Amino acid sequence: MDDSEFIDWVAGQQRRLLRTAYLLSGDVHRAEDLVQEALIKVALRWPRLRSGNPAAYARQIIVRDNISWWRRHRRELPTAHESEARSVSSDPETALVVRRALDRLTARQRAVLVLRHFDDLSERETADVLGINVGTVKSTNATALARLRAGAPELLDLIGRTR
């Protein structure tokens, strides 16, 4: 394995993967664990992945591992800590509003929104990462956005739109 090539790839992707993992999980420590596990799995498959899209594979691992964690712990209510929100964004108020809004969504809705709107993936790429069809991505995205419009009007205030 060419260690320097992998290390360069990690240096370029780690921050983006961590942001995705945090937005999905809502917990900085769990996000770090998700990214670490994904990077280990990418490293083990690096010879096959390096010529393709290793970032997509890493995101897929992060999403699936987070959903698995959520299923095992769904009876526990996760709480968003203001200090964690501050560590991810330079604007703590914005980070807290986004975090609270994402907490109102189901795991799948949150995954679709994060991949589509924060990671700027296409509908096809999002469907591939989540293992669902494009129509499901479209309907889940529309449902999640409607849920946010109705249940998180502070997002509209944040971006300067009127209700």
Secondary structure, 3 states (H helix, E strand, C coil): CCHHHHHHHHHHHHHHHHHHHHHHHCCHHHHHHHHHHHHHHHHHCHHHHCCCCHHHHHHHHHHHHHHHHHHHHCCCCCCCCHHHHHHHCCCHHHHHHHHHHHHCCCHHHHHHHHHHHHCCCCHHHHHHHHCCCHHHHHHHHHHHHHHHHHHCCHHHHHHCCCC
